[in-house]
């Protein structure tokens, strides 16, 4: 399952081992396994069982072809968030002692990665992060009332990743108050 099914061929031929539909099912199943691994590691405070480098299976993407568009936007966005969570676990929760510079470099990279991910989200997510400071209270309430289940679950996972990162930074005795404050403001 951890090998890209779209590139697997029958030995000695150019014939694909899996049909398009089988490949998409395998990609989705592998994504479920990876997402579950990340969530379990977070919940139990344990290392990842599956390293990011252990697989070359692509992330699932919703197809424009109705036959393959069988999963939610939340599921499509879950694996990129899970990859960020894996980076946090591997970089900031490593069992070996790290220098403050190493911790800060890792945190800076992760904050940039989270920011890039948020920018890549569909436009409807834009106001959940910024741009509402001049809005009336009623308009802000409408935004919150309009959150779909998919958007809510995706925002929750992003929030969990942010908390996971900030927890590691704020529990570090080696980082200065200034660095912790900067991480808090940069990671908004």
N, C-alpha and C positions, 0 to 999 in steps of 0.2 A: 504493500500500500504506500510505502514511502518513496517509491520510484514513480516518476511522471508516467502515467498510463498512456498519454498521447504520443510518447516516443518509443514505446515498447513494440517490437515487431517479432513475428514468428521467426524462429531461428532459421537462417539460410534463405530468407525471403525478404521482400519489402512490404509484406502484408502486415497491417496493424494487428496486434494481438487482441485489442478491444475495440468494440464499436464506439462511435461517438457517444452514445448514451451510456454505455458501460464506463467509458473514461470519465464522463462527468459525474457519474455516481461514485466512482472510486475517489475522485478529487474531493467531492463533498464529504464522503466518509472519512477520509484522511483529515480534512479540516476539523471534523467533529472530534477526532482523536486528539489532535493538537490543542484545540481549544479546551478540551477536558483536562489535558495534562497541565496546561497553564493554570486553569482554575483550581485544580487539586493542589498544585504546588503553592499557590497563594493561600488557600484555605488551611493547609496543613503546615505551612512554613517550611516546606521541604524543597530540595533542588528539583529542577526539571528532570523528567524521565526521558524526554525527547529533546535533543539539542536541535537548534535551528539548522545546523549544518548536516543533520542526519537525513535530510530529505531534499528531493528536487521536485516534489509534486507542487504544481502551481496552486495559487489561491483560487478558490471558487469564484467565478464571476457569473452574475445573472445574465443569461442569454436573451437576446431579443427574440429568439425562436421560442415560441410559447411552449413547445414540447420540453424544453430544458429549464425554463424559468420557474422551477418548482420550489424555490426557497425565498426567504424574506430578505429585505435590505439589511436588516440587523445581522442575519447570518453572514451575508457578504462582507459586512464591515467588522465582524467579530475576529477574523483571523489577523488582520493588520493590528488590531488592538492587542490580541494575544501575543503577537510578535514583539510589540513594545513591552508588554508585561514580561516576556521572557528576557528581553534585554535588561530590564530593571533587576530581575531576580539574579541573572548571571553577573551583572556588573556591580550592583550596589549591595547585594546580599551575599557576596562571595565569602566563603569561610576563612579565607586568608586576610590578614590585616593589610589594608591599603593605605597608601600615603594620601594626605589631603588633596594633593594635586591630581592623583589618579581618580579619586572619588569625584572631584570637581569636573575633570574632563569627561568622565562617564555621564555625570548628571547633565552637563551642558549638551552633550551629544543627544541624550534622551529627550531633553526639553525641546531641542530643535526638531527631533523626529516627531514628537507629539504635535508640535506646531505645524509641521508640514502635513501631517495626517489630518489635523483639523481643517487646514486650508483645502485639502483634497475632498472633503465631505461635500455632499450635495448642498446646494445653496440654501435650502430650507434650514440647515443647521447653523447658519451664520450668526443669527441673533441669540443663540443659546450661549455664545461665548463672549460676544462684544457688540457694541453699537446700540445699546438700549438705554444709555445713560440719560438721554433727552426725552425718552418716551414717558407718556402719562402712566399712572399706575394701572388704569384700565387696559391700556394696550399691552402692558407687561403681563397682566393676568390673562388676557386673551392668548398670548404666546404660550404660556404655561398650560392653559386649558386645552390648547390645540396640539399638544404633544401626542404623537401616535405611540402605540406600543413599541414599534420598531425603533423609533427615535429615542424613546425613553430608555429602552434597554441598552442602546448604543451609548447614550450619554452616561448611563450608569457605569458601563465598562470603562469608558474614558475616565470617569471620576475615580474609579477604583485604581486604575493605573497611576493616576496623579497622586492619590493618597499613598499608594505603595512606594512611589518614588520619594515623596516628601517625608514619609515616615523614616525611610532609610537615612535621609539627609539630616533630619532633625534629631535622630537618635545618635548620630555620629558625634563623638566628643572631639574629633579632630578638625571639624569645619568651624570657621568663625561665624559669629552672629551675622556679619555682613554677607557671607556666602549663603547662609541659610535664608536670609531675607531676600536676596537676589533670586534664589531658586523659587521662592514662594511667589514673587512678583512676575518673574519670567514665565513660569509655568501656568499662568492664568488661562 
